[in-house]
C-alpha cells in the first residue's frame, strides 16, 4: 500500500462509512436524546463534533504519554487555563503562544480552535485546522424507536422507604443505519499548524479503531465499514473534492428489504482515469 496518505504536504479527500445496529449513534440533547435526523428526509445524522470527540478520545488512548499529543478539548479541563499557560510561556507574543498550543495539542494542530477565550486580554487568536469533517448522514431514512425500560431500584431513598421497587425509563435506538461522512485535509493549513507524517498516521489509526474504543450501552453496535482516501500529488490538489468522493457509490441491493447490515448495500468504487497524480488508498473496506 502506498504511504501517500501519510504525507502532510499533500491534499487528501476521504470518505468514511460506518453503521449502527440497535443503538443511538448521536442523541439530540434538545430532543430527549432522540437520534438526530433530517426532519425532511428522515435520514439519520451524526455531527462533526461527535466524530471529532471520538477521534480525540482515541488519540488520547493511542498517544496519551506523548507530550505532543495532548488533547485541548478534554473533559475535566478548562480551556482558559490552557490558553493562559501558553501565554505565560510566551509573554507578550500571542503568535508564539498559538504555535506553542499547536505543538502541545493534537486536536488544535489537526482541527484548529478558538484560542481567544482566555482571561488574558486578546488570548492567542484562532487556528484554522487542516482536517475538517462533515456531518455523517445515513444513506436511507432511519426509524428511531423509543423503548420503555425498568430499573430494579429507585433513584431517591425516600421512594425506596415508601416501598417503590422499580423505576421506569426510556432508551432510543436505531434498528439499523449506514452513515457516510467526508473528510478534507488541507496541506497549506497543515504547514501552518505543524502537522507531521506521524500525526497523519495517528489520525488515520484513530479513525480506524475509534468505534472499538467508544463502546457504550446506548450506542449499540457501531463499526467502521469503509475508509477511503484520495491523495492529491501536491498541496493544493488537482481536482475538486466532489469529483473524487463521488466515485464511491452505494445503493440498496434489494430496495424492498429493510437494510440490517452493511452488505445489504452494494458498494462500487471507480478508480479508472483518476486525475494525473491522484492516488487511491482504501484503508478499510468490509465489502467482499
Secondary structure in CASP SS format (residue, H / E / C, confidence):
PFRMAT SS
TARGET T0000
AUTHOR 0000-0000-0000
METHOD secondary structure of the structure
MODEL  1
X C 1.00
X C 1.00
X C 1.00
X H 1.00
X H 1.00
X H 1.00
X C 1.00
X C 1.00
X C 1.00
X C 1.00
X C 1.00
X E 1.00
X E 1.00
X E 1.00
X E 1.00
X E 1.00
X E 1.00
X E 1.00
X E 1.00
X E 1.00
X E 1.00
X E 1.00
X E 1.00
X C 1.00
X C 1.00
X C 1.00
X E 1.00
X E 1.00
X H 1.00
X H 1.00
X H 1.00
X C 1.00
X C 1.00
X E 1.00
X E 1.00
X C 1.00
X E 1.00
X C 1.00
X C 1.00
X C 1.00
X C 1.00
X C 1.00
X E 1.00
X E 1.00
X E 1.00
X E 1.00
X C 1.00
X H 1.00
X H 1.00
X H 1.00
X H 1.00
X H 1.00
X H 1.00
X H 1.00
X H 1.00
X H 1.00
X H 1.00
X H 1.00
X H 1.00
X H 1.00
X H 1.00
X H 1.00
X H 1.00
X C 1.00
X C 1.00
X C 1.00
X H 1.00
X H 1.00
X H 1.00
X E 1.00
X C 1.00
X C 1.00
X C 1.00
X C 1.00
X C 1.00
X C 1.00
X C 1.00
X C 1.00
X H 1.00
X H 1.00
X H 1.00
X H 1.00
X H 1.00
X H 1.00
X H 1.00
X H 1.00
X H 1.00
X H 1.00
X H 1.00
X C 1.00
X C 1.00
X C 1.00
X C 1.00
X H 1.00
X H 1.00
X H 1.00
X H 1.00
X H 1.00
X H 1.00
X H 1.00
X H 1.00
X H 1.00
X H 1.00
X H 1.00
X E 1.00
X H 1.00
X H 1.00
X H 1.00
X H 1.00
X H 1.00
X H 1.00
X E 1.00
X E 1.00
X E 1.00
X C 1.00
X C 1.00
X C 1.00
X C 1.00
X C 1.00
X C 1.00
X C 1.00
X C 1.00
X C 1.00
X C 1.00
X C 1.00
X E 1.00
X E 1.00
X E 1.00
X C 1.00
X C 1.00
X E 1.00
X E 1.00
X E 1.00
X C 1.00
X C 1.00
X E 1.00
X E 1.00
X E 1.00
X E 1.00
X E 1.00
X E 1.00
X C 1.00
X C 1.00
X E 1.00
X E 1.00
X E 1.00
X E 1.00
X E 1.00
X E 1.00
X E 1.00
X E 1.00
X C 1.00
X C 1.00
X C 1.00
X C 1.00
X C 1.00
X H 1.00
X H 1.00
X H 1.00
X H 1.00
X H 1.00
X C 1.00
X C 1.00
X C 1.00
X C 1.00
X C 1.00
X E 1.00
X E 1.00
X E 1.00
X E 1.00
X E 1.00
X E 1.00
X E 1.00
X E 1.00
X E 1.00
X E 1.00
X E 1.00
X E 1.00
X E 1.00
X E 1.00
X E 1.00
X E 1.00
X E 1.00
X E 1.00
X E 1.00
X C 1.00
X H 1.00
X H 1.00
X H 1.00
X H 1.00
X H 1.00
X H 1.00
X H 1.00
X C 1.00
X C 1.00
X C 1.00
X H 1.00
X H 1.00
X H 1.00
X H 1.00
X H 1.00
X H 1.00
X H 1.00
X H 1.00
X H 1.00
X H 1.00
X H 1.00
X H 1.00
X H 1.00
X H 1.00
X H 1.00
X H 1.00
X H 1.00
X C 1.00
X C 1.00
X C 1.00
X H 1.00
X H 1.00
X H 1.00
X C 1.00
X E 1.00
X E 1.00
X E 1.00
X E 1.00
X E 1.00
X E 1.00
X E 1.00
X E 1.00
X E 1.00
X E 1.00
X E 1.00
X C 1.00
X C 1.00
X C 1.00
X C 1.00
X C 1.00
X C 1.00
X C 1.00
X C 1.00
X C 1.00
X H 1.00
X H 1.00
X H 1.00
X H 1.00
X H 1.00
X C 1.00
X C 1.00
X E 1.00
X E 1.00
X E 1.00
X E 1.00
X E 1.00
X C 1.00
X C 1.00
X C 1.00
X C 1.00
X C 1.00
X C 1.00
X C 1.00
X C 1.00
X C 1.00
X H 1.00
X H 1.00
X H 1.00
X E 1.00
X E 1.00
X E 1.00
X E 1.00
X E 1.00
X C 1.00
X C 1.00
X C 1.00
X C 1.00
X C 1.00
X C 1.00
X C 1.00
X C 1.00
X C 1.00
X E 1.00
X E 1.00
X E 1.00
X E 1.00
X E 1.00
X E 1.00
X E 1.00
X C 1.00
X C 1.00
X C 1.00
END
